[in-house]
Amino acid sequence: MLTLQKKISSMEKQIEHEGARVSYTVTGEGPAIVLMHGWGCNTTTLASVERVALECGRKVINIDFPGHGKSSEPPAVWGVEEYTGCLEAVVANEGIQRPALLGHSFGGRVGILYASRHHDVERLILVDAAGIKPRRSLKYYWKVYTFKAMKRLLYLLHGKSGAEEILDHKRAKAGSSDYANASPRMRAVLSRVVNEDLRHCMPMIKCPTLLIWGEEDTATPLADAKYMESHIPDAGLVSYPGAGHYSFLDRPIQFAAVLRNFISVK
């Protein structure tokens, strides 16, 4: 097992991209790996992953996506396309030629789209990654259509501004904790990105791809990982029984061993 012999300094940087301030850190030296956190998280969430990457002789770029951490909110309702543009801007600003990418959850969406377009990606690690549009139950569609009917009625009774205030309160109360804790704009961004399906991008990923998953993940189920493994040409899957959506925290020792084997600088 590799260990860090001295404290490695970290540099915090910021760039402007499409009206958003993007904050990220650069730590270490060597071939670059870019870390991309999940929704509602920030660079600190992947701190344990960053330590492993540094031990492997990597320079680590750890991004706060707009609307998270020290980055500003996007100026409009962004989708995966715009967030991928953000990653492209950071890679260009750092002059990285062959980046390795690691994306957890939402960060996996960005990694999938980027790697499908840029065939100079050295390798891709998808950790409990999003990217497949969830299947919707009858109950879900019932909620959607009754909500739309209620929205129309509230517009008639309270006008647009009054109706939107009531609706925003109801959305926050009824939605997930991610949704409830977000600002109105970031709620709209979340609603947009979770409904984007990236399955069509997966066959276009040419780099070696490692999928790491918790078998008890309910946010991005193991079935998603198996689909990705069969549709990304050079992909392999490692899964951990009893681990959930944060498999790198639930199984830190096993996760680190697998990641080291995949990204260590020879």
Backbone as JSON, one array per atom type, in Angstrom:
{
  "sequence": "MLTLQKKISSMEKQIEHEGARVSYTVTGEGPAIVLMHGWGCNTTTLASVERVALECGRKVINIDFPGHGKSSEPPAVWGVEEYTGCLEAVVANEGIQRPALLGHSFGGRVGILYASRHHDVERLILVDAAGIKPRRSLKYYWKVYTFKAMKRLLYLLHGKSGAEEILDHKRAKAGSSDYANASPRMRAVLSRVVNEDLRHCMPMIKCPTLLIWGEEDTATPLADAKYMESHIPDAGLVSYPGAGHYSFLDRPIQFAAVLRNFISVK",
  "N": [[0.84, -1.19, 0.0], [0.59, 2.17, -0.91], [1.88, 5.12, 0.64], [1.56, 8.55, 1.66], [4.38, 10.51, 1.91], [4.84, 13.11, 2.72], [3.14, 16.16, 3.51], [0.9, 17.21, 1.08], [0.47, 20.05, -0.79], [-2.48, 21.94, -1.53], [-4.17, 23.67, -4.07], [-6.58, 26.15, -4.45], [-8.79, 27.03, -6.99], [-10.56, 29.21, -9.28], [-12.82, 29.62, -11.97], [-14.66, 31.4, -14.49], [-17.58, 30.36, -16.07], [-19.86, 30.4, -18.56], [-21.45, 32.27, -17.2], [-21.39, 31.33, -14.59], [-19.62, 30.91, -11.53], [-17.0, 28.77, -11.05], [-15.6, 26.68, -8.77], [-12.68, 24.88, -7.83], [-10.28, 22.43, -6.7], [-6.76, 21.82, -6.91], [-4.48, 19.33, -6.5], [-1.4, 17.76, -5.75], [0.85, 15.92, -8.0], [1.44, 14.56, -11.28], [-0.15, 12.25, -13.64], [-3.38, 13.41, -14.48], [-6.42, 13.17, -12.59], [-9.86, 13.72, -12.53], [-12.23, 14.52, -10.13], [-15.68, 14.15, -9.5], [-18.41, 15.12, -7.77], [-21.54, 13.95, -6.24], [-25.09, 14.86, -6.42], [-26.07, 17.56, -4.33], [-23.79, 17.46, -2.85], [-20.23, 18.13, -2.36], [-16.77, 19.09, -2.89], [-15.61, 18.07, -0.55], [-16.93, 15.72, 0.01], [-15.76, 13.74, -1.49], [-13.29, 13.44, -0.32], [-11.93, 11.22, 0.82], [-11.59, 9.62, -1.39], [-9.98, 11.26, -2.9], [-7.6, 11.18, -1.38], [-6.76, 8.54, -1.81], [-6.28, 8.62, -4.58], [-4.14, 10.43, -4.67], [-2.19, 8.94, -3.35], [-1.75, 7.15, -5.32], [-0.15, 8.4, -7.12], [-1.27, 10.47, -8.59], [-2.24, 13.65, -9.98], [-4.81, 15.55, -8.61], [-7.86, 16.86, -9.51], [-10.52, 18.38, -8.12], [-13.81, 19.04, -8.28], [-16.21, 21.56, -7.5], [-19.37, 21.52, -8.5], [-21.41, 23.96, -10.22], [-23.81, 25.49, -8.14], [-23.24, 24.05, -5.94], [-21.18, 23.55, -3.04], [-18.45, 25.79, -3.08], [-18.96, 26.98, -5.46], [-20.89, 29.15, -7.57], [-24.48, 29.36, -8.14], [-25.86, 28.12, -11.23], [-26.63, 30.37, -13.96], [-29.0, 29.87, -15.2], [-31.51, 27.32, -15.84], [-29.79, 24.61, -15.82], [-28.78, 21.64, -17.64], [-27.46, 18.29, -18.06], [-25.82, 18.66, -20.23], [-24.88, 21.35, -20.01], [-23.47, 21.18, -17.59], [-21.53, 19.38, -18.34], [-20.16, 20.94, -20.14], [-19.04, 22.67, -18.32], [-17.19, 20.97, -17.03], [-15.53, 20.51, -19.25], [-14.48, 23.07, -19.54], [-12.92, 23.35, -17.21], [-11.03, 21.29, -17.58], [-9.78, 22.26, -19.89], [-8.75, 24.69, -18.9], [-6.85, 23.77, -17.13], [-5.13, 22.57, -18.85], [-5.12, 19.82, -19.42], [-4.34, 16.82, -21.01], [-5.0, 14.04, -21.26], [-7.33, 13.17, -19.45], [-8.19, 11.25, -16.54], [-11.32, 10.25, -15.26], [-13.52, 10.44, -12.51], [-16.68, 9.86, -11.35], [-19.23, 10.3, -9.02], [-22.56, 9.32, -8.52], [-24.56, 11.95, -9.48], [-22.3, 13.16, -10.62], [-21.39, 11.1, -12.17], [-23.09, 11.17, -14.36], [-22.12, 13.38, -15.78], [-19.55, 12.47, -16.33], [-20.13, 10.31, -18.03], [-21.31, 11.56, -20.31], [-19.22, 13.28, -21.09], [-17.08, 11.46, -21.6], [-18.18, 10.04, -23.7], [-17.91, 11.76, -25.78], [-15.29, 12.63, -25.9], [-12.58, 11.09, -26.86], [-10.1, 10.95, -25.84], [-10.03, 10.44, -23.2], [-8.46, 8.97, -20.47], [-9.22, 6.94, -18.62], [-12.28, 5.86, -17.06], [-14.16, 6.11, -14.12], [-17.04, 5.06, -12.65], [-19.06, 5.6, -10.0], [-21.59, 4.3, -8.23], [-23.3, 5.49, -10.1], [-25.43, 7.92, -11.7], [-27.53, 8.21, -14.65], [-29.2, 6.69, -16.09], [-32.53, 6.99, -16.87], [-34.92, 6.92, -14.33], [-37.35, 4.27, -13.88], [-40.79, 4.92, -13.96], [-43.54, 4.74, -11.76], [-47.1, 3.97, -11.73], [-48.2, 5.42, -9.68], [-46.44, 7.58, -9.55], [-47.0, 8.94, -12.01], [-49.64, 9.54, -11.52], [-49.37, 11.4, -9.44], [-48.0, 13.4, -10.85], [-49.87, 14.24, -12.84], [-52.11, 14.99, -11.3], [-50.94, 17.04, -9.92], [-50.46, 18.85, -11.97], [-53.08, 19.51, -12.66], [-53.9, 20.74, -10.28], [-52.15, 22.89, -10.32], [-53.09, 24.4, -12.5], [-55.57, 25.16, -11.51], [-54.84, 26.7, -9.24], [-53.52, 28.83, -10.48], [-55.69, 30.1, -11.64], [-57.1, 30.91, -9.36], [-55.28, 32.36, -7.73], [-53.55, 33.83, -9.29], [-50.43, 34.18, -11.17], [-47.99, 34.72, -9.63], [-48.78, 34.31, -6.95], [-49.7, 31.68, -7.12], [-47.35, 30.28, -7.83], [-45.81, 30.59, -5.54], [-47.25, 29.08, -3.66], [-47.14, 26.57, -4.92], [-44.37, 26.08, -4.97], [-43.84, 25.72, -2.28], [-45.32, 23.39, -1.82], [-43.98, 21.59, -3.51], [-41.44, 21.44, -2.29], [-42.15, 20.37, 0.17], [-43.2, 17.89, -0.52], [-41.23, 16.65, -2.0], [-38.0, 14.94, -2.45], [-35.31, 14.86, 0.03], [-33.07, 16.09, -1.09], [-34.31, 17.71, -2.98], [-35.95, 19.3, -1.34], [-34.07, 20.74, 0.14], [-32.88, 22.4, -1.65], [-32.46, 25.47, -3.57], [-35.05, 27.33, -5.36], [-34.19, 27.53, -8.09], [-32.23, 25.52, -8.24], [-33.78, 23.34, -7.65], [-35.27, 23.19, -9.96], [-33.21, 22.6, -11.75], [-32.42, 20.08, -10.75], [-34.78, 18.62, -11.26], [-34.7, 18.64, -14.01], [-32.25, 17.3, -14.7], [-32.52, 14.72, -13.61], [-34.3, 13.54, -15.25], [-33.05, 13.13, -17.62], [-31.89, 10.85, -19.93], [-29.12, 8.89, -20.48], [-28.45, 6.62, -21.86], [-28.05, 6.27, -24.6], [-25.55, 7.34, -25.0], [-23.68, 5.61, -23.96], [-22.58, 3.38, -25.53], [-20.7, 4.78, -27.0], [-18.52, 5.33, -25.48], [-15.14, 4.95, -25.26], [-12.98, 4.41, -23.62], [-11.24, 2.45, -21.04], [-13.41, 1.39, -18.5], [-14.46, 1.49, -15.18], [-16.86, 0.25, -13.03], [-18.19, 0.86, -9.9], [-20.1, -0.23, -7.26], [-22.73, -0.12, -4.78], [-24.57, -2.81, -3.57], [-26.96, -2.49, -2.3], [-27.91, -0.1, -3.13], [-30.4, 2.23, -3.54], [-30.94, 4.55, -4.85], [-29.56, 4.69, -7.31], [-29.94, 1.9, -8.7], [-28.47, -1.45, -8.63], [-29.13, -2.72, -10.98], [-28.9, -0.71, -12.88], [-26.12, -0.43, -13.02], [-25.43, -2.91, -14.1], [-26.61, -2.69, -16.6], [-25.05, -0.61, -17.68], [-22.56, -1.88, -17.68], [-22.94, -3.79, -19.67], [-23.34, -2.24, -21.92], [-21.37, -0.31, -22.23], [-18.46, -0.43, -24.01], [-15.84, -1.32, -22.99], [-16.02, -2.19, -20.17], [-16.08, -2.96, -16.65], [-17.5, -4.42, -13.71], [-17.61, -3.94, -10.21], [-19.1, -4.87, -7.25], [-20.53, -4.31, -3.98], [-21.84, -6.19, -1.39], [-24.38, -5.21, 0.88], [-23.64, -2.54, 0.87], [-24.54, 0.87, 0.18], [-25.7, 3.76, -1.62], [-23.48, 5.33, -1.3], [-21.0, 3.86, -1.77], [-18.26, 4.06, -1.57], [-17.85, 5.12, 0.91], [-19.18, 3.32, 2.54], [-17.76, 0.95, 2.16], [-14.85, 1.45, 2.57], [-12.17, 0.37, 2.63], [-12.17, -1.81, 0.84], [-13.03, -0.46, -1.43], [-10.9, 1.36, -1.85], [-8.81, -0.41, -2.44], [-9.61, -1.55, -4.89], [-9.79, 0.75, -6.5], [-7.13, 1.69, -6.43], [-5.83, -0.33, -7.87], [-6.79, 0.17, -10.37], [-6.1, 2.8, -11.1], [-3.47, 3.39, -10.42], [-0.31, 4.84, -11.05], [1.88, 3.47, -13.22]],
  "CA": [[0.0, 0.0, 0.0], [1.36, 3.39, -0.99], [1.55, 6.14, 1.64], [2.09, 9.87, 1.37], [5.51, 10.76, 2.79], [4.79, 14.48, 3.2], [1.88, 16.83, 3.25], [0.84, 17.73, -0.28], [-0.3, 21.31, -0.8], [-3.65, 21.99, -2.42], [-4.44, 25.01, -4.57], [-7.97, 26.4, -4.81], [-8.89, 27.87, -8.18], [-11.9, 29.54, -9.75], [-12.97, 30.14, -13.33], [-16.02, 31.77, -14.88], [-18.04, 29.58, -17.22], [-21.26, 30.61, -18.95], [-22.16, 33.03, -16.17], [-21.27, 30.7, -13.28], [-18.29, 30.81, -10.93], [-16.71, 27.36, -10.8], [-14.49, 26.5, -7.85], [-12.12, 23.53, -7.79], [-8.96, 22.35, -6.1], [-5.74, 21.05, -7.63], [-3.58, 18.79, -5.48], [-0.48, 16.71, -6.17], [1.48, 15.93, -9.31], [1.32, 13.32, -12.02], [-1.29, 12.2, -14.55], [-4.53, 14.03, -13.81], [-7.74, 12.55, -12.43], [-10.86, 14.71, -12.14], [-13.27, 13.97, -9.28], [-16.96, 14.85, -9.67], [-19.3, 14.7, -6.68], [-22.96, 13.75, -6.51], [-26.0, 15.97, -6.17], [-26.17, 17.98, -2.95], [-22.49, 17.25, -2.2], [-19.19, 19.06, -2.79], [-15.44, 18.46, -2.97], [-15.25, 17.37, 0.68], [-17.55, 14.4, 0.0], [-14.83, 12.8, -2.12], [-11.97, 13.62, 0.28], [-11.27, 9.93, 0.99], [-11.21, 9.18, -2.74], [-8.85, 12.11, -3.27], [-6.39, 10.67, -0.72], [-6.33, 7.33, -2.52], [-5.73, 9.02, -5.88], [-2.83, 11.03, -4.43], [-1.3, 7.83, -3.05], [-1.48, 6.43, -6.57], [0.7, 9.21, -7.98], [-2.1, 11.29, -9.46], [-2.68, 15.0, -9.7], [-6.25, 15.45, -8.41], [-8.71, 18.05, -9.7], [-11.75, 18.07, -7.42], [-14.69, 20.14, -8.71], [-17.53, 21.92, -6.96], [-20.24, 21.89, -9.61], [-22.27, 25.11, -9.95], [-24.94, 25.2, -7.26], [-22.73, 23.21, -4.86], [-19.91, 23.96, -2.45], [-18.04, 27.18, -3.21], [-19.34, 27.49, -6.78], [-22.17, 29.85, -7.61], [-25.54, 28.68, -8.88], [-25.87, 28.45, -12.66], [-27.5, 31.51, -14.22], [-30.25, 29.38, -15.79], [-31.79, 25.92, -15.48], [-28.85, 23.79, -16.57], [-28.91, 20.19, -17.73], [-26.18, 17.58, -18.08], [-25.04, 19.29, -21.29], [-24.2, 22.53, -19.49], [-22.49, 20.75, -16.59], [-20.41, 18.79, -19.06], [-19.4, 22.1, -20.62], [-18.28, 23.14, -17.16], [-16.04, 20.06, -16.92], [-14.65, 20.79, -20.39], [-13.79, 24.34, -19.26], [-11.9, 23.1, -16.19], [-9.99, 20.49, -18.23], [-9.05, 23.17, -20.78], [-8.04, 25.66, -18.08], [-5.69, 23.09, -16.53], [-4.27, 22.05, -19.91], [-5.02, 18.37, -19.28], [-4.42, 16.16, -22.31], [-5.7, 12.74, -21.18], [-7.82, 13.08, -18.08], [-9.01, 10.18, -15.98], [-12.51, 10.85, -14.66], [-14.27, 9.66, -11.53], [-17.93, 10.53, -11.03], [-20.18, 9.64, -8.13], [-23.97, 9.71, -8.66], [-24.72, 12.96, -10.54], [-21.02, 13.33, -11.32], [-21.3, 10.05, -13.18], [-23.78, 11.65, -15.58], [-21.19, 14.26, -16.5], [-18.49, 11.62, -16.84], [-20.65, 9.52, -19.16], [-21.46, 12.4, -21.5], [-17.89, 13.75, -21.51], [-16.3, 10.36, -22.18], [-18.77, 9.63, -24.97], [-17.53, 12.75, -26.79], [-13.85, 12.87, -25.89], [-11.95, 9.78, -26.88], [-8.78, 11.03, -25.22], [-10.15, 10.12, -21.77], [-7.57, 7.84, -20.15], [-10.07, 5.91, -18.03], [-13.48, 6.4, -16.44], [-14.65, 5.37, -12.97], [-18.41, 5.45, -12.33], [-19.34, 5.11, -8.65], [-23.03, 4.45, -7.95], [-23.53, 6.61, -11.01], [-26.7, 8.16, -12.38], [-27.4, 8.27, -16.1], [-30.35, 5.97, -16.66], [-33.76, 7.58, -16.37], [-35.63, 5.94, -13.5], [-38.68, 3.83, -14.29], [-41.82, 5.62, -13.2], [-44.7, 3.94, -11.41], [-48.41, 4.58, -11.95], [-48.36, 6.4, -8.61], [-45.69, 8.77, -9.96], [-47.74, 9.68, -13.02], [-50.83, 10.06, -10.86], [-48.95, 12.61, -8.74], [-47.67, 14.43, -11.84], [-51.04, 14.78, -13.5], [-52.95, 15.71, -10.33], [-50.23, 18.29, -9.63], [-50.7, 19.78, -13.08], [-54.45, 20.0, -12.53], [-53.91, 21.67, -9.16], [-51.44, 24.08, -10.75], [-53.99, 25.19, -13.34], [-56.6, 25.73, -10.64], [-54.22, 27.74, -8.42], [-53.28, 29.98, -11.35], [-56.97, 30.79, -11.79], [-57.54, 31.46, -8.08], [-54.3, 33.22, -7.05], [-52.64, 34.49, -10.21], [-49.17, 33.45, -11.39], [-47.01, 34.83, -8.54], [-49.32, 33.66, -5.76], [-49.75, 30.23, -7.36], [-46.0, 29.72, -7.81], [-45.37, 30.54, -4.15], [-47.91, 27.92, -3.05], [-46.64, 25.37, -5.56], [-43.0, 25.86, -4.56], [-43.92, 25.17, -0.93], [-45.8, 22.01, -1.92], [-42.91, 20.79, -4.11], [-40.41, 21.22, -1.29], [-42.69, 19.51, 1.22], [-43.49, 16.56, -1.04], [-40.11, 16.08, -2.73], [-36.93, 14.29, -1.72], [-34.55, 15.79, 0.86], [-32.28, 16.88, -2.02], [-35.2, 18.7, -3.57], [-36.42, 20.22, -0.3], [-32.97, 21.58, 0.62], [-32.34, 23.19, -2.75], [-33.14, 26.71, -3.93], [-35.98, 27.1, -6.47], [-33.5, 27.26, -9.36], [-31.57, 24.22, -8.2], [-34.84, 22.33, -7.74], [-35.58, 23.05, -11.38], [-32.08, 21.9, -12.35], [-32.52, 18.68, -10.35], [-35.89, 18.01, -12.0], [-34.28, 18.46, -15.4], [-31.19, 16.33, -14.91], [-32.91, 13.34, -13.28], [-35.12, 13.02, -16.34], [-32.22, 12.95, -18.81], [-31.45, 9.46, -20.09], [-27.86, 8.89, -21.21], [-28.14, 5.29, -22.38], [-27.57, 6.36, -25.98], [-24.14, 7.75, -25.0], [-22.8, 4.6, -23.37], [-21.79, 2.63, -26.51], [-19.69, 5.65, -27.6], [-17.39, 5.47, -24.55], [-14.07, 4.08, -25.78], [-11.9, 4.19, -22.65], [-11.52, 1.46, -20.0], [-14.38, 1.94, -17.55], [-14.68, 0.71, -13.97], [-18.1, 0.54, -12.33], [-18.13, 0.44, -8.5], [-21.5, -0.08, -6.84], [-23.29, -0.76, -3.6], [-25.66, -3.68, -4.0], [-28.19, -2.02, -1.67], [-28.17, 1.25, -3.61], [-31.78, 2.42, -3.99], [-31.0, 5.76, -5.69], [-29.14, 4.21, -8.63], [-29.87, 0.48, -8.37], [-27.46, -2.3, -9.26], [-29.57, -3.01, -12.36], [-28.31, 0.34, -13.73], [-24.72, -0.77, -13.22], [-25.36, -4.05, -15.01], [-26.91, -2.18, -17.94], [-23.86, 0.12, -18.12], [-21.5, -2.84, -17.96], [-23.2, -4.49, -20.94], [-23.45, -1.31, -23.05], [-20.11, 0.41, -22.4], [-17.66, -1.5, -24.62], [-14.72, -1.84, -22.2], [-16.44, -1.91, -18.79], [-16.14, -4.04, -15.67], [-18.29, -4.05, -12.54], [-17.33, -4.46, -8.88], [-20.2, -4.47, -6.36], [-20.33, -4.67, -2.58], [-23.05, -6.52, -0.64], [-24.62, -4.42, 2.08], [-23.29, -1.13, 0.68], [-25.59, 1.65, -0.46], [-25.4, 4.72, -2.68], [-22.13, 5.86, -1.06], [-20.23, 2.63, -1.57], [-16.87, 4.4, -1.2], [-17.87, 5.36, 2.36], [-19.64, 2.1, 3.2], [-16.71, -0.07, 2.05], [-13.67, 2.25, 2.21], [-10.95, -0.41, 2.4], [-12.34, -2.55, -0.42], [-13.09, 0.54, -2.51], [-9.56, 1.87, -2.09], [-8.0, -1.46, -3.08], [-10.03, -1.67, -6.3], [-9.43, 1.98, -7.2], [-5.67, 1.7, -6.61], [-5.46, -1.25, -8.93], [-7.24, 0.69, -11.67], [-5.57, 4.12, -11.46], [-2.08, 3.6, -10.01], [0.63, 5.19, -12.11], [2.88, 2.39, -13.31]],
  "C": [[0.87, 1.24, 0.0], [0.94, 4.35, 0.11], [2.17, 7.45, 1.23], [3.18, 10.19, 2.38], [5.5, 12.18, 3.35], [3.45, 15.09, 2.82], [1.92, 17.46, 1.86], [-0.04, 18.97, -0.28], [-1.41, 21.25, -1.83], [-3.9, 23.44, -2.8], [-5.9, 25.12, -4.96], [-8.01, 27.37, -5.98], [-10.35, 28.15, -8.51], [-11.82, 30.0, -11.2], [-14.42, 30.57, -13.52], [-16.4, 30.97, -16.12], [-19.53, 29.81, -17.43], [-22.07, 31.28, -17.83], [-22.1, 32.44, -14.78], [-19.81, 30.73, -12.82], [-18.06, 29.37, -10.52], [-15.45, 27.26, -9.94], [-13.99, 25.06, -7.9], [-10.75, 23.58, -7.14], [-8.05, 21.49, -6.97], [-4.71, 20.62, -6.59], [-2.68, 17.73, -6.1], [0.09, 16.92, -7.57], [1.32, 14.57, -9.96], [0.18, 13.37, -13.01], [-2.57, 12.61, -13.82], [-5.75, 13.11, -13.73], [-8.68, 13.63, -11.92], [-11.95, 14.01, -11.34], [-14.52, 14.82, -9.37], [-17.97, 14.28, -8.69], [-20.73, 14.49, -7.15], [-23.79, 14.96, -6.15], [-26.08, 16.27, -4.67], [-24.87, 17.83, -2.18], [-21.51, 18.32, -2.67], [-17.85, 18.34, -2.75], [-15.11, 17.65, -1.72], [-15.83, 15.95, 0.72], [-16.59, 13.34, -0.53], [-13.42, 12.9, -1.54], [-11.23, 12.29, 0.43], [-10.81, 9.37, -0.35], [-10.0, 9.97, -3.21], [-7.55, 11.59, -2.65], [-5.86, 9.43, -1.42], [-5.68, 7.69, -3.85], [-4.35, 9.64, -5.73], [-1.8, 9.94, -4.12], [-0.89, 7.07, -4.31], [-0.64, 7.24, -7.55], [-0.05, 10.09, -8.96], [-2.14, 12.76, -9.02], [-4.21, 14.95, -9.64], [-6.9, 16.82, -8.59], [-10.08, 17.67, -9.14], [-12.71, 19.25, -7.59], [-15.89, 20.31, -7.79], [-18.39, 22.32, -8.15], [-21.09, 23.11, -9.24], [-23.54, 24.72, -9.2], [-24.54, 24.37, -6.07], [-21.43, 23.8, -4.32], [-19.64, 25.44, -2.61], [-18.35, 27.76, -4.59], [-20.7, 28.17, -6.72], [-23.23, 29.0, -8.31], [-25.42, 29.02, -10.36], [-26.85, 29.58, -12.92], [-28.85, 31.13, -14.82], [-30.44, 27.93, -15.35], [-30.92, 25.02, -16.36], [-29.27, 22.33, -16.59], [-27.53, 19.57, -17.75], [-25.25, 18.19, -19.14], [-24.22, 20.46, -20.75], [-23.16, 22.16, -18.43], [-21.29, 20.07, -17.24], [-19.54, 19.88, -19.68], [-18.53, 22.69, -19.53], [-17.02, 22.28, -16.95], [-15.04, 20.33, -18.05], [-13.84, 22.06, -20.15], [-12.68, 24.15, -18.24], [-10.73, 22.32, -16.81], [-9.13, 21.38, -19.14], [-8.2, 24.16, -19.98], [-6.79, 25.05, -17.45], [-4.75, 22.49, -17.58], [-4.08, 20.54, -19.85], [-5.24, 17.7, -20.63], [-5.22, 14.87, -22.27], [-6.23, 12.54, -19.77], [-8.42, 11.71, -17.76], [-10.16, 10.86, -15.26], [-13.12, 9.9, -13.65], [-15.51, 10.46, -11.14], [-18.79, 9.7, -10.12], [-21.57, 10.18, -8.39], [-24.14, 10.72, -9.79], [-23.43, 13.19, -11.32], [-20.79, 12.27, -12.37], [-22.0, 10.44, -14.47], [-22.82, 12.48, -16.44], [-20.04, 13.44, -17.1], [-18.92, 10.82, -18.05], [-20.72, 10.38, -20.42], [-20.11, 12.87, -22.01], [-17.12, 12.63, -22.21], [-16.87, 9.86, -23.5], [-18.35, 10.54, -26.11], [-16.03, 12.9, -26.95], [-13.13, 11.52, -25.78], [-10.5, 9.81, -26.42], [-8.85, 10.79, -23.71], [-9.31, 8.88, -21.48], [-8.35, 6.66, -19.59], [-11.2, 6.59, -17.27], [-13.89, 5.5, -15.28], [-16.03, 5.93, -12.61], [-18.78, 4.78, -11.01], [-20.8, 5.37, -8.32], [-23.59, 5.57, -8.83], [-24.96, 6.68, -11.52], [-26.45, 8.2, -13.88], [-28.5, 7.54, -16.83], [-31.61, 6.55, -16.04], [-34.54, 6.55, -15.57], [-36.96, 5.53, -14.11], [-39.71, 4.48, -13.38], [-43.03, 4.72, -12.98], [-45.99, 4.68, -11.78], [-48.65, 5.67, -10.91], [-47.64, 7.7, -8.96], [-46.49, 9.59, -10.96], [-49.04, 10.25, -12.46], [-50.49, 11.37, -10.16], [-48.66, 13.74, -9.73], [-48.92, 15.07, -12.41], [-51.98, 15.49, -12.54], [-52.28, 17.03, -9.95], [-50.47, 19.31, -10.72], [-52.11, 20.35, -13.02], [-54.56, 21.01, -11.41], [-53.23, 22.99, -9.55], [-52.34, 24.99, -11.58], [-55.05, 25.89, -12.49], [-56.03, 26.88, -9.8], [-53.91, 28.99, -9.23], [-54.56, 30.81, -11.51], [-57.37, 31.52, -10.51], [-56.6, 32.53, -7.52], [-53.41, 34.02, -7.99], [-51.3, 33.78, -10.24], [-48.25, 33.5, -10.18], [-47.5, 34.13, -7.28], [-49.35, 32.15, -5.91], [-48.37, 29.61, -7.27], [-45.46, 29.62, -6.38], [-45.97, 29.32, -3.43], [-47.34, 26.63, -3.6], [-45.21, 25.05, -5.12], [-42.95, 25.25, -3.15], [-44.34, 23.7, -0.97], [-44.73, 21.1, -2.52], [-41.86, 20.44, -3.06], [-40.88, 20.25, -0.22], [-42.84, 18.06, 0.75], [-42.27, 15.87, -1.65], [-39.1, 15.38, -1.85], [-36.21, 15.31, -0.86], [-33.65, 16.65, -0.01], [-33.11, 18.03, -2.56], [-35.6, 19.76, -2.54], [-35.33, 21.18, 0.15], [-32.43, 22.52, -0.44], [-33.11, 24.5, -2.91], [-34.1, 26.42, -5.08], [-35.28, 26.8, -7.79], [-32.86, 25.88, -9.35], [-32.59, 23.08, -8.17], [-35.2, 22.1, -9.2], [-34.47, 22.32, -12.12], [-32.15, 20.41, -12.03], [-33.62, 17.96, -11.13], [-35.49, 17.74, -13.45], [-33.28, 17.31, -15.55], [-31.63, 14.89, -14.6], [-33.76, 12.71, -14.38], [-34.35, 12.88, -17.65], [-31.68, 11.52, -18.84], [-30.22, 9.42, -20.99], [-27.48, 7.53, -21.78], [-27.58, 5.33, -23.79], [-26.09, 6.73, -26.07], [-23.19, 6.6, -24.66], [-22.0, 3.79, -24.4], [-20.66, 3.45, -27.14], [-18.5, 5.89, -26.68], [-16.32, 4.47, -24.93], [-13.01, 3.72, -24.75], [-12.25, 3.05, -21.7], [-12.38, 2.09, -18.91], [-14.58, 0.96, -16.4], [-15.96, 1.18, -13.29], [-17.98, 0.0, -10.91], [-19.48, 0.77, -7.86], [-21.77, -0.7, -5.48], [-24.51, -1.57, -4.0], [-27.0, -3.29, -3.37], [-28.52, -0.58, -2.07], [-29.61, 1.34, -4.12], [-31.92, 3.64, -4.87], [-30.64, 5.43, -7.13], [-28.9, 2.71, -8.5], [-28.83, -0.3, -9.17], [-27.84, -2.67, -10.69], [-29.02, -1.96, -13.33], [-26.86, 0.02, -14.03], [-24.56, -1.92, -14.21], [-25.68, -3.63, -16.45], [-25.67, -1.46, -18.5], [-22.74, -0.85, -18.49], [-21.7, -3.51, -19.31], [-23.24, -3.56, -22.14], [-22.26, -0.37, -23.21], [-19.08, -0.63, -22.85], [-16.58, -2.12, -23.74], [-14.98, -1.56, -20.72], [-16.41, -3.16, -17.93], [-16.79, -3.54, -14.41], [-17.77, -4.73, -11.29], [-18.44, -3.96, -7.97], [-19.98, -5.02, -4.97], [-21.66, -4.98, -1.9], [-23.17, -5.64, 0.6], [-24.29, -2.95, 1.96], [-24.4, -0.43, -0.08], [-25.07, 2.6, -1.51], [-24.03, 5.36, -2.52], [-21.2, 4.68, -0.77], [-18.8, 2.91, -1.15], [-16.76, 4.74, 0.28], [-18.28, 4.11, 3.13], [-18.57, 1.01, 3.21], [-15.38, 0.6, 1.69], [-12.42, 1.44, 1.89], [-11.03, -1.16, 1.08], [-12.35, -1.59, -1.62], [-11.69, 1.01, -2.86], [-8.69, 0.85, -2.82], [-8.32, -1.58, -4.57], [-9.6, -0.44, -7.09], [-7.93, 2.04, -7.44], [-5.25, 0.82, -7.78], [-5.77, -0.68, -10.32], [-6.51, 1.98, -12.08], [-4.11, 4.33, -11.09], [-1.19, 3.87, -11.22], [1.73, 4.15, -12.11], [4.27, 2.95, -13.41]]
}
